[in-house]
Amino acid sequence: MGPACSEMMIMKMILLLWFSSGPVQTFTIKQIIWYKPYPRTWMDAQAYCKSEHNADLATVTENDVNVIDMSIFYSWIGLRKSGSQWYWDKGNGDTQAVQDNFVLPVGNRECGQALYSTHIPLDDDCENIHFFFCRMQGLLGVLDIFIPKTKTWEEAKQYCVEHNFEFITVTSDKDLQWSSSPFYVARNFPVWIGLYHYDYCGTVWSQNKTFSDQSCSETFPYLCSVNNLLLVQELLTWEQSYDRCKIHIPHTHFSSYQLLGGDAFHLQFIQFLARNATTDKVWLGLRFMNGFWFWSNGEIYSLPDLPSCPEPHLHCGALVVNRKSSISKPIIEPSDCSETLNLLCYGL
């Protein structure tokens, strides 16, 4: 170790003692997630998140989805109206009048549905799209099968018939109120999230919380979210990035932005958010000064990833986007501050 680095290490020890005597500003990821039960295509869901909430389809981790309630869903049943009269349609040509003790929907739309968590059938426009149930008559009795696909009322009925099922009907209003009724048991179905791969888009399953790809043209419920991390796809030096975060982003959810600072706990999530960068690395608010690596919020970077005495031209920190270390940790590299990269800002 050269004399310059030795002096830096002595200064570092003094500064560490000084910083430990006062409060340290802590970086916190803030995220708000909404579950939207009405099915849309991936593109329509993204547009709705943007127009209604100034948000995006959610970027979520396993920890996020484990605490999100995605149990609410709409489901078609074989309830149909002709004129002012409601009737049951099993789809096999067999129709029957609705029982006198059945509580009918109060609206004027012509198709019937059930909403998880309520005990009242609802009406809806028949061209809208929902999940549905089919009924199988077996040797052991009647089995009601939830179909995790979304279709119009007529398409749902046709699907049941083509698979040798019946469109589901009930004998009385009590069937909808029974605690183990198929209408009011939480079901497993895909929910759109913000992952996009050309013809396939990302979903998380509502109950077992696993991730999968689906055709982007399918229609499912979805998750909207906002968080205080923002990827800026411009090519800027570190100094330009530091200034850019402060003047950028007309974003209503957070009052101001600065170049991203953080800690080890957040790096996995930060790297995930940076996946759409146009550069191999993205600038963080990490700068080497007076023998220290500092975050932009004033906190000292305390992880061993970065050299304690970097080369003079490598005094800025950048997160590698699509590569991890041998122990699957995100990599932060000392980089030339004059290099032009995308950047990550965070809101206060």
C-alpha positions as CSV (number, residue, x, y, z in Angstrom):
1,M,0.0,0.0,0.0
2,G,1.4,3.4,-1.0
3,P,1.8,6.4,1.2
4,A,-1.3,8.1,-0.3
5,C,-3.5,5.1,0.6
6,S,-1.9,4.9,4.1
7,E,-2.9,8.5,4.7
8,M,-6.4,7.8,3.4
9,M,-6.8,4.9,5.8
10,I,-5.8,7.0,8.8
11,M,-8.2,9.7,7.7
12,K,-10.9,7.0,7.2
13,M,-10.5,5.8,10.8
14,I,-10.9,9.4,12.1
15,L,-13.9,10.1,10.0
16,L,-15.6,6.8,11.0
17,L,-15.3,7.7,14.7
18,W,-16.8,11.2,13.9
19,F,-19.7,9.8,11.8
20,S,-20.5,7.1,14.4
21,S,-21.1,9.8,17.0
22,G,-24.0,11.4,15.1
23,P,-27.2,10.3,13.2
24,V,-26.8,8.6,9.9
25,Q,-29.4,9.4,7.1
26,T,-31.0,6.1,6.0
27,F,-32.1,5.4,2.4
28,T,-35.5,3.8,2.3
29,I,-37.3,2.2,-0.7
30,K,-40.9,3.4,-0.8
31,Q,-43.4,1.4,-2.8
32,I,-47.2,1.5,-3.1
33,I,-48.9,-1.4,-4.8
34,W,-52.6,-1.7,-5.9
35,Y,-54.3,-4.9,-6.9
36,K,-56.8,-4.3,-9.7
37,P,-59.3,-7.2,-10.1
38,Y,-60.8,-6.3,-13.5
39,P,-59.1,-8.2,-16.3
40,R,-57.2,-6.3,-19.0
41,T,-54.4,-7.2,-21.5
42,W,-50.9,-6.4,-20.4
43,M,-50.7,-3.3,-22.6
44,D,-54.1,-2.0,-21.5
45,A,-53.3,-2.7,-17.9
46,Q,-50.1,-0.7,-18.2
47,A,-52.0,2.2,-19.9
48,Y,-54.6,2.1,-17.1
49,C,-52.0,2.2,-14.3
50,K,-50.4,5.2,-16.0
51,S,-53.6,7.1,-16.7
52,E,-55.4,6.5,-13.4
53,H,-52.5,6.4,-10.9
54,N,-49.5,7.9,-12.7
55,A,-48.0,4.5,-12.0
56,D,-46.7,1.4,-13.9
57,L,-47.4,-2.3,-13.8
58,A,-45.7,-3.4,-10.6
59,T,-42.1,-4.4,-10.2
60,V,-42.3,-6.9,-7.4
61,T,-40.1,-9.3,-5.5
62,E,-41.0,-12.6,-3.7
63,N,-41.3,-10.6,-0.5
64,D,-43.7,-8.2,-2.1
65,V,-46.1,-10.8,-3.5
66,N,-46.2,-12.8,-0.3
67,V,-48.1,-10.0,1.5
68,I,-50.4,-8.8,-1.4
69,D,-54.0,-9.9,-1.2
70,M,-55.0,-11.0,-4.7
71,S,-58.0,-13.1,-3.8
72,I,-60.8,-10.9,-5.2
73,F,-62.1,-12.0,-8.6
74,Y,-65.2,-11.9,-10.8
75,S,-66.6,-15.1,-12.2
76,W,-69.3,-15.8,-14.8
77,I,-72.2,-18.1,-13.8
78,G,-74.9,-19.5,-16.1
79,L,-77.3,-16.7,-15.2
80,R,-78.9,-14.9,-18.3
81,K,-81.7,-12.5,-18.8
82,S,-84.2,-12.4,-21.7
83,G,-86.3,-9.3,-21.7
84,S,-87.1,-8.8,-18.0
85,Q,-86.8,-12.5,-17.1
86,W,-83.8,-14.2,-15.7
87,Y,-83.0,-17.9,-16.4
88,W,-80.3,-20.5,-16.0
89,D,-78.4,-21.7,-19.1
90,K,-76.2,-24.8,-18.7
91,G,-75.0,-24.5,-22.3
92,N,-76.3,-27.9,-23.4
93,G,-79.7,-26.7,-24.5
94,D,-81.1,-27.1,-21.1
95,T,-82.5,-24.0,-19.5
96,Q,-84.6,-23.5,-16.5
97,A,-86.3,-20.7,-14.7
98,V,-84.7,-19.0,-11.7
99,Q,-86.1,-20.2,-8.3
100,D,-88.4,-17.9,-6.5
101,N,-86.1,-17.7,-3.5
102,F,-83.1,-16.7,-5.6
103,V,-82.0,-13.1,-5.1
104,L,-81.6,-11.7,-8.6
105,P,-79.2,-9.0,-9.7
106,V,-80.7,-5.5,-9.4
107,G,-79.1,-4.0,-12.5
108,N,-80.3,-4.0,-16.1
109,R,-77.4,-5.8,-17.7
110,E,-78.1,-9.3,-19.2
111,C,-75.5,-11.7,-17.8
112,G,-74.9,-12.9,-14.3
113,Q,-71.6,-13.2,-12.3
114,A,-70.4,-13.8,-8.8
115,L,-67.8,-11.7,-7.0
116,Y,-65.5,-13.4,-4.5
117,S,-66.1,-12.0,-1.0
118,T,-69.8,-11.1,-1.5
119,H,-73.0,-13.2,-1.2
120,I,-75.0,-11.5,-3.9
121,P,-75.0,-12.3,-7.6
122,L,-74.2,-9.4,-9.9
123,D,-75.2,-8.4,-13.4
124,D,-72.7,-7.3,-16.1
125,D,-72.5,-6.7,-19.8
126,C,-72.1,-10.1,-21.5
127,E,-69.2,-8.9,-23.7
128,N,-67.0,-8.1,-20.6
129,I,-64.4,-10.6,-19.6
130,H,-64.2,-12.6,-16.4
131,F,-63.1,-16.0,-15.0
132,F,-65.7,-18.6,-14.9
133,F,-66.8,-22.0,-13.5
134,C,-67.7,-25.2,-15.3
135,R,-69.6,-28.1,-13.7
136,M,-68.7,-31.8,-14.2
137,Q,-71.2,-34.5,-13.4
138,G,-69.2,-37.5,-12.2
139,L,-69.6,-40.8,-10.5
140,L,-68.9,-39.2,-7.2
141,G,-71.3,-36.4,-7.7
142,V,-71.0,-32.8,-8.9
143,L,-67.6,-31.1,-9.2
144,D,-67.4,-27.4,-9.9
145,I,-64.2,-26.4,-11.7
146,F,-62.7,-22.9,-11.7
147,I,-61.1,-22.0,-15.0
148,P,-58.2,-19.5,-14.7
149,K,-58.9,-18.0,-18.1
150,T,-61.0,-14.9,-18.9
151,K,-63.7,-14.9,-21.5
152,T,-67.0,-13.2,-22.4
153,W,-70.1,-14.9,-21.0
154,E,-70.8,-16.7,-24.3
155,E,-67.2,-17.8,-24.7
156,A,-67.2,-19.1,-21.2
157,K,-70.3,-21.2,-21.8
158,Q,-68.9,-22.5,-25.1
159,Y,-65.6,-23.5,-23.4
160,C,-67.5,-25.5,-20.8
161,V,-69.6,-27.3,-23.5
162,E,-66.5,-28.0,-25.7
163,H,-64.8,-29.7,-22.7
164,N,-67.8,-31.8,-21.9
165,F,-68.8,-29.7,-19.0
166,E,-71.9,-27.7,-18.2
167,F,-72.0,-23.9,-17.5
168,I,-72.4,-23.6,-13.8
169,T,-75.8,-23.0,-12.3
170,V,-77.2,-23.1,-8.8
171,T,-80.4,-24.3,-7.3
172,S,-81.0,-21.5,-4.8
173,D,-79.5,-18.4,-3.4
174,K,-78.2,-20.4,-0.5
175,D,-75.7,-22.1,-2.8
176,L,-74.0,-18.7,-3.2
177,Q,-74.0,-18.1,0.5
178,W,-72.7,-21.5,1.5
179,S,-69.3,-21.1,3.2
180,S,-67.6,-23.7,0.9
181,S,-69.4,-22.6,-2.3
182,P,-67.0,-22.5,-5.3
183,F,-67.8,-18.8,-5.8
184,Y,-66.4,-17.7,-2.5
185,V,-63.2,-19.8,-2.1
186,A,-60.0,-18.0,-3.1
187,R,-58.6,-19.3,-6.4
188,N,-55.2,-19.4,-8.1
189,F,-55.0,-17.3,-11.3
190,P,-52.4,-15.2,-13.2
191,V,-52.1,-11.5,-12.3
192,W,-50.1,-9.2,-14.6
193,I,-46.9,-7.6,-13.3
194,G,-44.4,-5.3,-15.1
195,L,-42.2,-7.9,-16.8
196,Y,-42.3,-7.8,-20.6
197,H,-40.6,-10.1,-23.1
198,Y,-41.9,-9.3,-26.6
199,D,-44.9,-11.7,-27.1
200,Y,-44.9,-12.9,-23.5
201,C,-45.4,-10.9,-20.3
202,G,-44.9,-11.6,-16.7
203,T,-47.5,-12.8,-14.2
204,V,-47.6,-13.8,-10.5
205,W,-50.2,-16.4,-9.5
206,S,-52.6,-15.1,-7.0
207,Q,-52.5,-17.8,-4.3
208,N,-49.2,-19.8,-4.6
209,K,-47.4,-16.6,-5.6
210,T,-45.2,-18.2,-8.3
211,F,-44.1,-16.3,-11.4
212,S,-44.8,-17.3,-15.0
213,D,-45.0,-15.9,-18.5
214,Q,-48.3,-15.6,-20.4
215,S,-49.3,-14.3,-23.8
216,C,-49.5,-10.5,-23.6
217,S,-52.9,-10.5,-25.4
218,E,-54.5,-12.6,-22.6
219,T,-56.6,-10.7,-20.1
220,F,-56.0,-10.9,-16.3
221,P,-56.2,-8.8,-13.2
222,Y,-53.0,-6.8,-12.5
223,L,-50.8,-4.9,-10.1
224,C,-50.1,-1.2,-10.4
225,S,-47.3,0.3,-8.3
226,V,-45.2,3.4,-7.8
227,N,-41.8,3.4,-6.0
228,N,-39.2,6.0,-5.4
229,L,-36.6,4.5,-7.7
230,L,-36.5,5.8,-11.3
231,L,-34.3,4.7,-14.2
232,V,-33.3,7.5,-16.5
233,Q,-32.3,6.2,-20.0
234,E,-30.0,9.0,-20.9
235,L,-26.2,8.9,-21.4
236,L,-24.7,11.2,-18.8
237,T,-21.5,11.5,-16.8
238,W,-21.6,11.0,-13.0
239,E,-21.6,14.8,-12.4
240,Q,-24.4,15.3,-15.0
241,S,-26.4,12.5,-13.4
242,Y,-26.1,14.0,-10.0
243,D,-27.6,17.3,-11.3
244,R,-30.1,15.6,-13.6
245,C,-31.9,13.8,-10.8
246,K,-32.5,17.1,-9.0
247,I,-34.1,18.8,-12.0
248,H,-35.7,15.8,-13.7
249,I,-39.0,14.0,-13.3
250,P,-42.4,15.7,-13.2
251,H,-43.6,12.9,-10.8
252,T,-46.5,13.6,-8.5
253,H,-45.8,10.9,-5.9
254,F,-42.5,12.3,-4.5
255,S,-41.5,15.8,-3.9
256,S,-37.9,15.7,-5.1
257,Y,-35.2,13.3,-6.4
258,Q,-31.5,12.7,-6.1
259,L,-29.0,10.2,-7.5
260,L,-29.6,6.9,-5.9
261,G,-28.1,5.9,-2.6
262,G,-28.7,2.7,-0.7
263,D,-27.3,-0.3,1.2
264,A,-26.8,-4.0,0.7
265,F,-30.4,-4.9,1.6
266,H,-31.8,-2.9,-1.4
267,L,-29.3,-3.8,-4.1
268,Q,-31.1,-6.9,-5.4
269,F,-34.3,-4.9,-5.9
270,I,-32.3,-2.0,-7.4
271,Q,-30.7,-4.3,-9.9
272,F,-34.0,-5.7,-10.9
273,L,-35.4,-2.2,-11.5
274,A,-32.4,-1.4,-13.7
275,R,-33.0,-4.3,-16.1
276,N,-34.3,-2.0,-18.8
277,A,-31.2,0.1,-18.9
278,T,-29.6,0.8,-22.3
279,T,-26.1,0.6,-20.8
280,D,-24.3,-2.3,-19.1
281,K,-23.9,-0.3,-15.9
282,V,-26.0,2.5,-14.3
283,W,-24.8,5.4,-12.2
284,L,-25.5,5.3,-8.5
285,G,-25.0,8.1,-6.1
286,L,-21.7,6.6,-4.9
287,R,-18.5,8.7,-5.0
288,F,-15.0,8.2,-3.5
289,M,-13.8,11.2,-1.5
290,N,-11.2,11.7,1.2
291,G,-10.6,8.0,1.6
292,F,-14.3,7.1,1.7
293,W,-17.0,5.8,-0.6
294,F,-20.0,8.0,0.1
295,W,-23.7,7.6,-0.9
296,S,-25.4,10.7,-2.2
297,N,-27.5,10.9,1.0
298,G,-24.3,11.3,3.1
299,E,-24.1,7.7,4.3
300,I,-20.8,5.9,4.2
301,Y,-20.7,2.8,1.9
302,S,-19.5,0.1,4.2
303,L,-19.5,-3.0,2.0
304,P,-16.3,-4.7,0.9
305,D,-17.1,-4.8,-2.8
306,L,-15.2,-1.6,-3.7
307,P,-11.5,-1.0,-3.3
308,S,-10.5,1.1,-0.3
309,C,-7.9,2.9,-2.5
310,P,-9.2,2.9,-6.1
311,E,-7.3,4.1,-9.2
312,P,-7.5,7.9,-9.5
313,H,-9.7,7.8,-12.5
314,L,-12.2,5.3,-11.0
315,H,-13.8,7.3,-8.2
316,C,-17.5,6.8,-9.1
317,G,-19.7,3.8,-8.4
318,A,-21.9,2.1,-11.0
319,L,-24.2,-0.9,-10.6
320,V,-23.7,-3.7,-13.2
321,V,-27.1,-4.4,-14.7
322,N,-27.2,-8.0,-15.9
323,R,-24.4,-9.7,-14.1
324,K,-23.9,-10.9,-10.5
325,S,-20.9,-12.1,-8.4
326,S,-20.1,-15.8,-7.8
327,I,-22.3,-15.7,-4.8
328,S,-25.2,-14.2,-6.7
329,K,-24.8,-10.7,-5.3
330,P,-25.3,-7.5,-7.4
331,I,-21.9,-6.0,-8.5
332,I,-20.9,-2.4,-8.0
333,E,-17.8,-1.4,-9.9
334,P,-15.5,1.6,-9.5
335,S,-15.9,3.5,-12.8
336,D,-14.5,6.5,-14.7
337,C,-16.7,9.5,-13.6
338,S,-16.6,10.8,-17.2
339,E,-18.1,7.7,-18.6
340,T,-21.7,8.2,-19.9
341,L,-24.3,5.8,-18.5
342,N,-27.9,5.6,-17.6
343,L,-28.7,6.5,-14.1
344,L,-30.9,5.7,-11.1
345,C,-32.6,8.4,-9.1
346,Y,-34.7,8.0,-6.0
347,G,-37.5,10.2,-4.6
348,L,-37.6,11.7,-1.2
